[in-house]
Amino acid sequence: MEKENKLFQKNGNSASGESNGTDAGATQNSQTLTTRQGHPVTDNQNIRTVGNRGPATMENYHFIEKISHFDRERIPERVVHARGAGAHGVFEAYGNIGGEPIAKYTRAKLFQEKGKQTPVFVRFSTVGHGGHSPETLRDPRGFAVKFYTEDGNWDLVGNNLKIFFIRDAMKFPDLIHSQKPDPVTNIQSGERIFDFISNTPESTHMATFLFSPWGIPANYRQMQGSGVNTYKWVNADGEAVLIKYHWEPLKQGIRNLTQPEAEAIQAKNFNHATQDLYEAIEKGDYPEWELCVQIMSDDEHPELDFDPLDDTKIWPKEQFPFLPVGKMTLNRNPEDYFNEVEQSAFGTGVLVDGLDFSDDKMLQGRTFSYSDTQRYRVGPNYLQLPINAPKNQVITNQRGGQMSYKSDFAPGQNKHINYEPSTLNNVKEAPKTGKDYSPRYEANLVRQKIERTNDFKQAGETYRNFEDWEREDLINNLVNTLATCDKRIQDKMVEHFTLADEDYGRRVAEGLRNSAKSMTDKGPIGATSPASGVKEAKEVSHEAKPY
């Protein structure tokens, strides 16, 4: 009964502690339906008309308010990561790293003390498809974590896969356009996707993961997470190291699906991953992940055959081991999907003291784009929403703007002063917690690729590291999609796979030669037979007479 009672709290407060506008001392019965103005609703079944069959009147204020709100209930969905699910939880720090004090590498407070707990909110998602698309589609999965630390929010925004398609943010709109539905037919096209990938050799590694079983996680609980990009940690002396973040599932393990398995599940339940997460938390089976980092000195590392700032590459575990720094447990479901999941907003630029950016070109572009899209999608004051607001005291001179409902004042602050510096106000800059990190650069401004691209080596290593059944599934999925592509695209992709591994390229080429599919059998990437679905709908459907 405790959960039921939360739905009818008399003080009108949600579980997040935010008031919905009802005064705790009000005499209004909290179980009585009201308008948003607080007026009791005595008839929610009938609009006001002249007689019970006559025309409606324009002074139907309750109806007009109700329908007007309904017309505006949705905000623009995310252009990527639109389909998602979320949960609240806690992150517990280990207080050390590899047997050493973590302060050696970072001064970020949330990591320093063993057992220190930080509230978190996590949003899992698919990437390329719309807000109510099936969760069984072949697609990377988003894994975004918001830490509500004592120094403000930290957003770790990543995916389930440890790498990405491209290394320069300039190509991000092109990548997403190729993966979104055709602008004419509104149907996703494998040919469009491989047209882009075949002309972007750095995508070979990501394509190898995406078309393997790793491209369809069984659900959100049983998948890994990764920060994907390279970040930095900074200690109290202003010294930095390069960092990669990884979320590794604990008790729940990792599970993936083959294409036929995913299609069978989709026929029964296309919300299966959201339902799985919600039901597991409701029954107390809380999913857990360990946060691990890889550390590399803040150098160019010419001894490596890849650039540490290249997000299409994995840092080899043998050289850069995974070092656990804490554990995350998700233990509470959202009370309102729209308020807490849909309006949650993440950004790679949201960092706390002791955490920093690297010069990873993709990360640099993401840092502007993510917060910019939230201001468009949710609004300029999205950080005032409870799900996005930090838990610590906010004191800022940023006031006003669309849908602003509060100003962030400190106790005793002079509210007449909305600028800084000021003699008349007691709000001052924060003291520094350590030496500034001040990297030095000596180079010309250019538009150039990084020097060590090495686009195919790791793709080949990944292929060889797969188990036999994973390689078989990878080849089948690639052939199913490539068989519907222009021959020039097929030839380019076979060339790239061969450069990665001769067996890899040979098997794809053989599969294409033997494939019975034609260019008319287009549809979502990896799908076994999209055209047969169109045909079957015509053949097995039942004729009906008009009524």
N, C-alpha and C positions, 0 to 999 in steps of 0.2 A: 504493500500500500504506500510505502514511502515514495516510490517513483510517481505514483498517481497523484499524491498530494502536491508534488512539485509543480504540477500543471495548473494548480489552482491556488497559488500563494496569494494571501490576502494583501500583502504589501505591493503586489504588482511587479516584484523584482524577478529577473531571470536568474538562472544558475550562475551567470557571469557576474552578477552583482549590479547590473545596470538597471535603472528604473525604467518602466515602460510608461511612466507619466501618471500613474495612479497614486494618490496620496495614501500613506499607510493608515492615516486616521479617518479616511473617508467612510461614510455610512453606506455607500454603494456596495451592494452584495457583489463580490468578485466573480460569482458564477452567473451573473446576469449579463446577457449580450448587450453591448453598447456600440455606438458609432465611434470613430476615431476622435470625435469631440467629447466623448464621455457621456453622450446622451443615451438613456436606456432605449432599447429597441423593443417595441411591443408587438410589431408585426413584421417578420422577416420573410413572409411567404407571398405577399401580394403588393404590387405597385398600386398607387392611388389612381382611380379611374372615375369617369362619370358613369355611375352605375357599374354593375359587375361585367358588362360587355362593352362599355363605352370607351372613348379615347382617354389616353393617359394625360396627366397634367404636367406642366413644366416644373411645378413646385414639389416634385417628388424628391426632396432633398436627400433622404436616406438612400434611395435607389441611385441617384446621380452620383453621390459620393462613393457608393459601393462599386458601381460599374466603372467610374473614372479611375479608381484605384486599381481595379482589375486590369484595365487597359494599360496600366503602367507597371505591372508587377515584375517585369523582367528588365534587366539591364543588358547591354550588349554582352554576348558570351565571349569568352576568351578566344582569340584568333587561333591559338594553339592551347592544348591542355584543357579543352572545354568540358570534357566528360571526367568527372572526378568524385572522390569520396574523401571524407576527413575524419579525424579523431583527435581528442585531447590526450595528453599524457604527461610524463615527467622524464627528464634526463638526469641521470645520476653519474657524477664524475668519479673517476678512479683516483685522481690526485697525483698520478705519476705516469710516466711513459717509458717503457722498456727498462724499468728498474731505476729510473732517474726522476728527480723532481721535474714536473712539467714546466715549472717556471724557467728552466734552462732554455726553453724554446718559445714560450708565449707568456705574456702577462695577463691574458684574458682571464677574468676572475671566475667564470663559471667552471673552469677546469682545475682550479688550484687545490681545492680541499677534497679529500676522499669522503664520499658520501654526500657531497653538496648536491642539492636537487634544484633543478630549474624547470618551471612549467614549459610545456611545448604544445604546439598545434601542428598537425601533419596533414597535408593534402596529397593524396595519390591521384593519378590521372592517366588517361591515355593522351596521345599527343595530337594526331592529325585530324581526327574526326569530330563531329558535332556533339552537343551536350547530352543527347540521349542515344548515342550510337552504341552498338554492342561492345561489351568489354572482352570479347573474344577475338577481336581483330588483330592482325599482325601490325604491331605498332610499338615504338618505345613506350615506356611508362614513366610518368613524372613522379618524383619523390621529393617533395618540398617540405622543409621543417622550419617552423618559426620558434625560436627560443626567446622566452620572455625573461631576459637576464636583469640583474640589478643595475647594469649599465645601459639598459635599453634593449631593443630587439636585435637579434641576429637571425637572418634568414639564410639557410643553407639550401639552395635551390638546385636540384639535380634530377637525374633520371635513374632508371634501374640498370641501364647499361653504362659501362665505365668510359665509353668513348662517344664521339659524335661524328656526324657526316662531314662537316667542314671545319676548317681551322680559322677562317676569317669571317667576321660578322657581316662584311659587305655582301656575302652570298646568302645570308639567312633568309631574306624575303624570297629569293629565287628557289631555295630549297623547299620552303614551305609551300610556295605556289605549285611546285611540281608534285607535292604529296597531297595537296588539297584536291577536291573534285575538279574535273574539267570545267572551265568557265562557260562552256557551251552546253554540255550534256548534264552537268552537275553530278557526274559519276567519277569516282576515283579511277585513275587509269595507270596500270603498271607500266605502260609504254612511256607515259609522261615522266614517271619516276625514274625509270632506267635511262631515259633520254638525258636527264640531268646527271645521274650517277655515272653514266658512261663517259660523260664529258668532264667529270670531276673525279679523277683517279683516287684522291685522298678518301673518297667515300667507300672504297672497296672493303676496308676493314669493317666499317659499320654495317655494310650490306651483308657481310659474312655472318655477323651476329644476328641481324634482324631477320634473315631468312632461315635461320636455324631455330630449334625449339626455344632458344633464348628470346626470340621475337614475340612469343606469346606466353607470358607468365601465367601460371594457373590462377592466381588471384593476387591481391595487393599484399596480403600478410606474408606470403611465401616467396618474396622476391628480394633481391639485393637493392641497395641504393648507392648512388655515387654522386659526388659533387661535380664530376666530369672535368671541370676546368682545374687549372693549377692556381692555388692561392698562396698566401704567405702568412706565417706566424712571426710576430715581433716580440722580443723579450724586453725587460726593463732597461737593458743597456742599448736599446735601439738596434739590436742585431736581428736579422731576418733569415728564415729558412723557407724553402719552397715546400708546399703541402698539397697532398691529395687526400680527399675525404672519402670514406667508404662505410656504408651501413651493411652489416652482415647479420642476417636473421639468426636468432638463437634457437630456442626450443622448437619453433615451428618449421625450421628448415627451408629449403628451396625446392620449388616444383615448377616445371614448365609443361606446355602442351604441344602436341603435334597439330598440324593443320586439320586432319580429319577429326581428331578429338575436340578441337576448338569448335569446329562446325557442328558437331553433334551437341555440344553444350549450348551453343547459340540457339539451336532449334528449340531448346527447352527453357532457357533463361538467359536473356542478354544483359541482365543486371547482376550476374552471379558474383562478381568480385565485390561490388558494393554491399550486397546482401551478406556475403561471407564475412566481411570485416565487421559490419554492424552486429551480426548475430554472435560472433565470437566474443566481442567486447561485452555485449549484454549478458552473456552467460558466465562472464568472469574468466574466459580464456584469453588473457591479455597478450597480444603479440609483443615480442621484444627484439630489439636489434642492438648490436654492439657497434659503437662508432670507432672505427680504426682510421689511422692516418699513415701515410707514407711520407717520409721526410727526405729532402735532398738539399744540399747546400745551395745557397742563392748565387749560382754561377751559371755560365752558359753550357758547361759540361761537354766540351768538344770530344771527350772520350766515348760518348754515347753515339749510336747511329741514328738517333732521333733527337728532336728538340724537346726539352722538358715542358715547354710552353705550348706544345702541339696537342690539342685535345682529341686528335684522331689516334693517339698512341696510348698504350698501357705502360705504366712503369713496372718493369719486371719485379715480381715479388722476391726473387732470389737476391737481387741487388738492393731492393728497397722494401723490406718486410713490412707487413701490416702490424701496426702498433696500437693496441686497444687503449682508449682514453676515457670511455664511459659507456653507459647502457641506457637505452631509451625504452620505456614501456608505455604503450597506449592503453588507457584504462577508463576512458569516458567518451561516450558518443555525443555528437552535437544534439542540442535540443531543437534547433531550427536549421535546416539545410541551407536555406538561402542566406540567412544572416551570418552563419558561421563558416560555411564551406564555399558557397558561390561568391560571397563578398570578401573572402579572405584574399589578401594581396601580398605577394612575395616579391622580393627584389634582390639580385645578387650584390647590389651596392649597400645593403643593410648589414653593416658589420659593427662590431664593438671593439673597444680598445684592446690591442693585442692581436687582432686579426686584420689582414690587409689583402689587397689585390696583387696579382702578378701582372705581367705584361702580356699574358695570354690574349691574343687578338679577339677571340670569340668572347671571352669574359668581359673585355673592355666594351664591346658592343652590347652585350646583354645588360650591363650595368645601367646604361641609359634606357634601353628599350623597356625593361621590365617595369620600372617605376613610372615611365611615361604612359605605358598602356593602362596601368591602374588608374591614373588620373583621368584618362579617357573613359575607361570602362565603369569604374565605380564613382569617380568624382574627385575634385581637388582636395576634399577633406576626408579621403578614405582612411586616413590614419586616426581619425576620431572615432571610428567604429570600434566597438569593444573587441572584436576578434583581431583587429590590426593594431590597436593601441598598446603601447608598452605598459608594463605593470608599475614601473617606477615613476617618480614625479616628472611631469613634463612642464617645462617653463620655456615659452617661446614668444617671440614678437610677431609670429605669423598668425594673423587674425582674419576673420571674414571669409569670403568665398562662398560658392554655392553649397547649400546645405550645412553650413557651419552652425553648430548648436551649443558650443561652449568656447570659452577662452581659457588658456592654460596659465593660470596665475599661481605664483608662490605665496605662501602666507606672508602678509605684510608688504607684498609688492605694490609699488605705485602704479595703479591701473591707468593713470593718465599718460604713462610713458611707454610707447611701443617701439622704442629704438634703443640702440646701444652703440657707443658708451654714453653714460649719463651720470651726472652728479646727483640727480633727483631720485634715482632708483637704486635699489640694493641688489639688483640682479647682475652678477658678474660672470666672467668666463671661469670655467673649471680649471683647477690646478692640474698640471701635467702629472701623469702617473709613471712616467719613464722618459728616457731620451727619445727624441724623434728619430724615426727611421728615414734616412735621407739618401736614397740611391743616387748614383752619379751616372750620367749618360754622356757619351761623346759619339755622335753620329749625325748624319744629314737626314733631313726629313725626306722620306721616299715613299713610293708605292711599290713594294716588292714582296715576293714570297719569302718565307724563311728559307734558309739554305738547305737544311737537312730535312727534306720532305719524306723520302724513303716510304713511298705510299703502299708498297705491296708486301714487305717483309713480314710485318706483324699479322697481316691478313692470312698469310701462309702458315705462320706459327699457330694462329688460332684454329685454322682448318685442321692442322695435324694434331692439335691437342683435343679436338672433339672426339667423343666416342664414336664407334662405327655407326650406331643408329642415328646419332646426331648429324654425321656427315651425309648419311642417306637421306634424312629428312631435309637437310639444307639443299641438296641437289634437286630433290623433287620439287621443293618450293620455288627454287630459282627457275627451273625449267617450266613449271606451270605458268609463271608470269612472263618470262622472257620469250616463250613460244608465241605470245600474242604481240610481240614487238617487231618493229621494222628490222630487216636483216642487218642493216648497218649498225644498229644498236646491239644486236646479238653478237656480232663480230667483235665489237669493241669490248663488250663485257667478257667474252671468252678470252680475249687477249689479256685483260686485266687479271682474270682468275688464274690464267696460265703463268703470268709473271709472279703471282703469289705462290702458286704451287702447281707443278705440271699435272699431277693427278686431278687436282681441283678443276683446272681448265678443261682437261680431257673429258671428265665425266659430264660437265655441263654441255660441252659440244656434242657428245654422244647423245645425251638426253634430248637436245634440240633436234638432232637428226631423226631420232626415233619418235618424237612427239607427234601425237595425232591431233593436237590442238591447232587451231587456226587463229588468224588475227582477228576473227570475229568474236572469239571467246574472251572478251575483255571484262575486267571487273576489279574488285579489290585485290591488292597484292597478295600473292600466295594462294588465293582461292583455288580449289581443285577444279571447279567447272562452273564459272559464273553464267555462261550462256545457257547451260542446261536448266538453271533456275528459271530463266525467262521462258524457255520452251516448255518446261514442266507446268508452269502456271497456266499456260494455254491448254495443255493437253489433259491435265487431271482436274481442272476446274469444272464446276457443274453449271450447266446452262440454266438460266432463270428467266421467267417471264416478267414483264414490267407490272407494277402494281400502282 
